[in-house]
Amino acid sequence: MTKEQYLIEKNNQLRQQLTPENEKFYSDLLLYVRLHSFSQDQEAIESKLLEILQDILDAQADYISAKQYFGKDPKKLADDLLRQFPKSISKFFKGLAFVFVIYLFFFSLPSMTLPNSTFDIGTFALVGLYVILAIFLSFRYLGTTIYKIDSKSGSKLQKSISSFLIGVVFVAPLFLILLFVDTPFQITINNGSGIGIILFWLAVGIVLFSKQNNKKIWLPLAFFYLLLSVLGIAMRLPGNIGFFLSNTNTGQTIDLIILLVALVTFFITNFFVVKKVEAQK
């Protein structure tokens, strides 16, 4: 566990001791700072956030609320905290690289289940750029609305509808690009190359999974991608197995059933894992 991960875990544990009023105050502060500190020293910021949390808990023990202790302008407190740590270009590009790798992992492996598929590098790059832009715009939007929207205004239905519409606005262009944009930069991935790509991303996934502290959360996704990898390799194998799965109606039906079972299993197990994690908080 890294120092940053330890600080985040400690933070999550101590937050459970906050009163509802103080928890709201601190959660808004925490989210605002994290959304605005993408290119800053995360370890130092998490350390400062933990220090603020401890101050709130100490004041709470003396029956002093966070608003009384820090004042009624938490946004100023958050902005002052952010100004203490300069932005880093290297951390910014490191974050970009991380997002792009995650994008490659999630979008390339599923396509590998189609043998001899055509891979549009241009479309893939456009979607990748849009995903990165959408993530940053989402962070910026969420960060600017934390202290601007009264959490008590509007019904739950109105908030749900608003969140849904905002999600559609961000997600719709992604599907439009995938469905309607074709570029001349296309390559056909043969079976040998496809197996190599699958094995590469499978190794990346194993490394990422091994570094997670709470592996139970990631087990449904890990199982889903493992099944996709095995199916993609099996469909590309030379001989009867690969031909049967890729070129016969019965084999393609089996492929579809396996994918549907994997998808349903992923959603069901993920639902129960999330419920269990929430119950432990």
C-alpha positions in Angstrom: 0.0 0.0 0.0 1.4 3.4 -1.0 1.4 6.4 1.3 -1.4 8.0 -0.7 -3.6 4.9 -0.5 -2.9 4.6 3.3 -4.0 8.3 3.7 -7.2 7.7 1.7 -8.0 4.5 3.7 -7.4 6.4 7.0 -9.6 9.2 5.8 -12.5 6.8 4.9 -12.3 5.3 8.4 -12.3 8.5 10.3 -15.1 10.1 8.3 -17.5 7.5 9.8 -17.1 9.4 13.1 -18.5 12.7 11.7 -22.0 13.9 12.5 -24.3 14.2 9.5 -23.8 18.0 9.3 -20.0 17.8 9.6 -20.0 14.9 7.1 -21.8 17.0 4.5 -19.4 19.9 5.1 -16.3 17.7 4.8 -17.6 15.5 1.9 -18.2 18.6 -0.3 -14.8 19.9 0.6 -13.1 16.5 -0.1 -14.8 16.1 -3.5 -14.1 19.7 -4.5 -10.4 19.4 -3.7 -10.0 16.0 -5.4 -11.7 17.1 -8.6 -9.5 20.2 -8.8 -6.2 18.6 -7.9 -5.7 16.3 -10.9 -2.2 17.7 -11.7 -1.0 18.4 -8.2 0.8 16.3 -5.5 -1.9 13.9 -4.5 0.0 12.5 -1.4 0.5 16.0 0.0 -3.2 17.0 -0.7 -4.5 13.8 0.9 -2.3 14.5 3.9 -3.7 18.0 4.2 -7.3 16.7 3.8 -6.7 14.2 6.6 -5.3 17.0 8.8 -8.5 19.0 8.2 -10.6 16.0 9.0 -8.8 15.5 12.3 -9.4 19.2 13.1 -13.1 18.8 12.5 -13.2 15.7 14.7 -11.4 17.5 17.5 -13.8 20.5 17.3 -16.7 18.1 17.1 -15.6 16.5 20.4 -16.0 20.0 21.9 -19.5 20.4 20.4 -18.2 22.8 17.7 -19.4 22.2 14.2 -17.2 22.4 11.1 -18.9 25.6 9.9 -18.3 27.2 13.3 -14.7 26.1 13.3 -13.7 26.9 9.7 -16.3 29.5 8.8 -19.3 29.4 6.5 -17.2 29.6 3.3 -15.8 26.1 2.7 -15.0 26.9 -0.9 -12.5 29.5 0.2 -10.9 26.9 2.6 -10.7 24.5 -0.4 -9.3 27.1 -2.7 -6.7 28.1 -0.1 -5.7 24.5 0.3 -5.3 24.0 -3.5 -3.1 27.1 -3.8 -0.6 25.6 -1.4 0.4 23.0 -3.9 1.7 24.0 -7.4 0.4 22.3 -10.5 2.8 19.9 -12.2 2.9 19.4 -15.9 4.5 16.0 -15.5 1.7 14.8 -13.2 -0.9 16.2 -15.7 0.6 14.2 -18.6 1.0 11.1 -16.3 -2.7 11.4 -15.6 -3.5 11.6 -19.3 -1.4 8.6 -20.0 -3.2 6.6 -17.2 -6.6 7.6 -18.6 -5.6 6.6 -22.1 -4.2 3.2 -20.9 -7.5 2.5 -19.1 -9.3 3.5 -22.3 -7.2 1.1 -24.4 -7.8 -1.7 -21.9 -11.6 -1.3 -21.8 -12.2 -0.7 -25.5 -9.7 -2.9 -27.3 -10.1 -6.2 -25.5 -13.8 -6.7 -26.2 -13.2 -6.1 -29.9 -10.7 -8.9 -29.8 -13.6 -11.4 -29.5 -14.2 -11.0 -33.2 -11.6 -13.0 -35.3 -10.1 -11.2 -38.3 -11.8 -8.0 -37.3 -11.1 -4.7 -38.9 -9.6 -2.2 -36.5 -10.1 1.5 -37.3 -7.2 3.3 -35.7 -8.5 6.7 -36.6 -11.9 6.2 -35.0 -10.2 4.6 -32.0 -8.0 7.7 -31.6 -10.9 10.1 -32.0 -12.9 8.2 -29.3 -9.9 8.2 -27.0 -9.4 11.9 -27.4 -13.1 12.5 -26.7 -13.1 10.2 -23.7 -10.2 12.1 -22.2 -11.9 15.5 -23.0 -15.2 14.3 -21.5 -13.5 13.1 -18.3 -11.9 16.5 -17.8 -15.0 18.4 -18.6 -17.0 16.2 -16.2 -14.5 16.8 -13.4 -14.6 20.6 -14.2 -18.4 20.6 -14.2 -18.7 18.6 -11.0 -16.1 20.7 -9.3 -17.8 24.0 -10.1 -21.3 22.9 -9.1 -20.5 21.5 -5.6 -20.8 24.9 -3.9 -23.2 26.4 -6.4 -26.2 24.1 -6.2 -28.3 23.9 -3.1 -28.4 20.3 -2.2 -31.9 20.8 -0.8 -33.4 22.4 -3.9 -35.3 20.2 -6.3 -36.9 16.8 -5.8 -35.0 13.5 -6.1 -36.8 12.9 -9.4 -35.6 16.3 -10.8 -32.0 15.6 -9.8 -32.1 12.1 -11.3 -33.5 13.5 -14.6 -30.8 16.2 -14.6 -28.1 13.7 -13.9 -29.4 11.4 -16.7 -29.6 14.2 -19.3 -26.0 15.3 -18.4 -24.8 11.7 -18.8 -26.5 11.5 -22.2 -24.9 14.7 -23.3 -21.4 13.3 -22.5 -22.0 9.7 -23.7 -24.0 10.3 -26.9 -21.0 11.7 -29.0 -19.0 8.6 -28.1 -21.6 6.3 -29.7 -22.1 8.6 -32.6 -18.4 8.5 -33.4 -18.3 4.7 -33.1 -21.4 4.2 -35.3 -21.0 6.8 -38.0 -17.3 7.8 -38.3 -15.0 5.7 -40.5 -11.4 6.7 -41.3 -9.0 5.3 -43.9 -6.6 4.3 -41.1 -7.9 0.7 -40.8 -6.0 -2.5 -40.3 -7.2 -6.1 -40.3 -6.0 -8.0 -37.2 -5.3 -11.6 -38.1 -5.7 -14.5 -35.6 -2.0 -14.6 -34.6 -1.8 -10.8 -33.9 -5.2 -11.0 -32.1 -4.0 -13.7 -29.7 -0.8 -11.6 -29.0 -2.9 -8.5 -28.3 -5.2 -10.4 -26.0 -2.3 -11.9 -24.1 -0.7 -8.5 -23.7 -3.9 -6.9 -22.3 -4.5 -9.9 -20.1 -1.1 -9.5 -18.6 -1.8 -5.8 -18.1 -5.1 -6.7 -16.4 -3.4 -9.2 -14.1 -0.8 -6.6 -13.0 -3.5 -3.9 -12.4 -5.6 -6.4 -10.4 -2.6 -7.6 -8.3 -2.0 -4.0 -7.2 -5.5 -3.4 -5.9 -5.9 -3.5 -2.1 -9.6 -4.5 -2.1 -9.6 -7.2 -4.8 -13.2 -8.3 -4.1 -14.5 -5.1 -5.7 -12.7 -5.9 -8.9 -13.4 -9.7 -9.0 -16.6 -9.4 -11.2 -14.8 -7.3 -13.8 -11.7 -9.5 -13.7 -13.8 -12.6 -14.3 -15.6 -10.9 -17.2 -12.4 -9.9 -18.9 -10.8 -13.2 -18.3 -13.7 -15.0 -19.9 -13.6 -12.5 -22.9 -9.9 -13.2 -23.2 -10.3 -17.0 -23.2 -13.1 -16.8 -25.7 -11.2 -14.5 -28.0 -8.2 -16.8 -28.0 -10.3 -19.9 -28.5 -12.0 -18.4 -31.5 -8.5 -17.7 -33.1 -7.0 -21.1 -32.4 -6.0 -23.0 -35.6 -7.8 -26.2 -36.3 -11.3 -27.4 -35.4 -12.0 -25.4 -32.3 -11.3 -22.0 -33.8 -13.2 -22.9 -37.0 -16.2 -24.2 -35.1 -16.5 -21.2 -32.8 -15.9 -18.6 -35.6 -17.5 -20.1 -38.7 -20.4 -22.3 -37.8 -23.9 -21.2 -36.7 -23.7 -23.5 -33.7 -20.4 -22.1 -32.6 -21.5 -18.5 -33.0 -24.6 -19.3 -31.0 -22.4 -20.7 -28.2 -20.2 -17.6 -28.4 -23.3 -15.4 -28.0 -24.6 -17.5 -25.0 -21.2 -17.3 -23.3 -21.0 -13.5 -23.8 -24.6 -13.0 -22.5 -23.9 -15.3 -19.5 -20.7 -13.5 -18.7 -22.4 -10.1 -19.0 -25.4 -11.1 -16.7 -23.0 -12.7 -14.2 -20.9 -9.5 -14.2 -23.9 -7.3 -13.4 -25.3 -9.6 -10.8 -22.1 -10.2 -8.9 -21.1 -6.5 -9.2 -24.4 -5.5 -7.7 -23.9 -7.8 -4.6 -20.3 -6.7 -4.2 -21.2 -3.0 -4.3 -24.0 -3.7 -1.8 -21.6 -5.6 0.5 -19.0 -2.8 0.4 -21.7 -0.1 1.1 -22.9 -2.2 4.1 -19.4 -2.3 5.5 -19.0 1.5 5.4 
